Amino acid sequence: MTIESMLSLGVNALTLLFLIWKLGGRKEQREIYPQPLEIKAAADYATKTELNLLRLEMSQQIDGLRKEWRDDIGKMMESAEARAGKLHSRIDAVLTAVSRLEGRAEG
């Protein structure tokens, strides 16, 4: 029996044990906090006009966040392009130096 087949057998055995433990094992405890759970009626209900104003405000905030997000992505892209340009410059310098060394070694 080769080492690869022994390792494969071991991995399969561990996987099987893990599946048995996970599927047939303990059930997760789920509990809602705080206990006892209290449900209270709202003191004041919102009117349709208040909800529409709230929706409009939230929509404006979301639009502002989207604009900031687009601006941030643009800045990140510019920064990435600048880093890539610097990296290519350094790679070109190394390639030039290597080609000079090759010329000296051959010549």
C-alpha positions as CSV (number, residue, x, y, z in Angstrom):
1,M,0.0,0.0,0.0
2,T,1.5,3.3,-1.0
3,I,1.7,6.4,1.1
4,E,-0.7,8.3,-1.1
5,S,-3.4,5.6,-0.7
6,M,-2.8,5.4,3.0
7,L,-3.2,9.2,3.3
8,S,-6.3,9.1,1.1
9,L,-7.8,6.4,3.3
10,G,-7.1,8.4,6.4
11,V,-8.7,11.6,4.9
12,N,-11.7,9.6,3.9
13,A,-12.1,8.0,7.3
14,L,-11.8,11.4,9.0
15,T,-14.4,12.9,6.6
16,L,-16.7,10.1,7.4
17,L,-16.3,10.5,11.1
18,F,-16.9,14.3,10.8
19,L,-20.1,13.7,8.8
20,I,-21.4,11.2,11.3
21,W,-20.6,13.6,14.1
22,K,-22.2,16.6,12.3
23,L,-25.3,14.9,11.0
24,G,-26.1,12.6,13.9
25,G,-24.6,14.6,16.7
26,R,-25.9,17.2,19.0
27,K,-28.7,19.6,18.0
28,E,-27.8,23.3,18.3
29,Q,-29.5,25.1,21.1
30,R,-31.5,28.1,19.8
31,E,-32.9,30.6,22.2
32,I,-34.4,34.0,21.8
33,Y,-33.2,36.6,24.3
34,P,-34.3,38.0,26.7
35,Q,-36.5,35.4,28.3
36,P,-39.4,35.6,28.9
37,L,-39.9,37.3,25.6
38,E,-42.1,40.4,25.9
39,I,-44.0,41.9,23.0
40,K,-45.4,45.4,23.5
41,A,-47.6,47.5,21.4
42,A,-46.2,50.7,20.0
43,A,-47.0,53.8,22.0
44,D,-47.5,55.9,18.8
45,Y,-48.2,54.6,15.3
46,A,-46.6,56.3,12.3
47,T,-48.8,57.9,9.7
48,K,-48.4,57.3,6.0
49,T,-47.0,60.8,5.6
50,E,-44.3,60.2,8.2
51,L,-43.4,56.9,6.6
52,N,-43.1,58.5,3.2
53,L,-40.9,61.3,4.6
54,L,-38.7,58.7,6.3
55,R,-38.5,56.7,3.1
56,L,-37.5,59.8,1.2
57,E,-34.8,60.7,3.7
58,M,-33.4,57.1,3.7
59,S,-33.4,57.1,-0.1
60,Q,-31.4,60.3,-0.1
61,Q,-29.0,58.9,2.4
62,I,-28.6,55.7,0.4
63,D,-28.0,57.8,-2.8
64,G,-25.3,59.8,-1.0
65,L,-23.6,56.6,0.2
66,R,-23.7,55.2,-3.3
67,K,-22.0,58.3,-4.6
68,E,-19.3,58.1,-1.9
69,W,-18.9,54.4,-2.8
70,R,-18.4,55.2,-6.5
71,D,-15.9,57.9,-5.6
72,D,-14.0,55.6,-3.3
73,I,-13.9,52.9,-6.0
74,G,-12.6,55.4,-8.5
75,K,-9.9,56.5,-6.1
76,M,-8.9,52.9,-5.4
77,M,-8.8,52.1,-9.1
78,E,-6.5,55.1,-9.7
79,S,-4.3,54.1,-6.9
80,A,-4.1,50.5,-8.2
81,E,-3.2,51.7,-11.7
82,A,-0.5,53.9,-10.2
83,R,0.9,50.9,-8.2
84,A,0.7,48.7,-11.3
85,G,2.6,51.3,-13.3
86,K,5.4,51.6,-10.7
87,L,5.6,47.8,-10.6
88,H,5.9,47.5,-14.3
89,S,8.6,50.2,-14.3
90,R,10.6,48.2,-11.7
91,I,10.1,45.0,-13.7
92,D,11.3,46.7,-16.9
93,A,14.4,47.9,-15.1
94,V,15.1,44.4,-13.8
95,L,14.6,42.9,-17.3
96,T,16.9,45.5,-18.8
97,A,19.6,44.7,-16.2
98,V,19.2,41.0,-16.9
99,S,19.5,41.4,-20.6
100,R,22.7,43.4,-20.1
101,L,24.1,40.7,-17.9
102,E,23.2,38.1,-20.5
103,G,25.0,40.1,-23.2
104,R,28.1,40.3,-21.1
105,A,28.0,36.6,-20.3
106,E,27.6,35.6,-24.0
107,G,29.9,38.2,-25.4
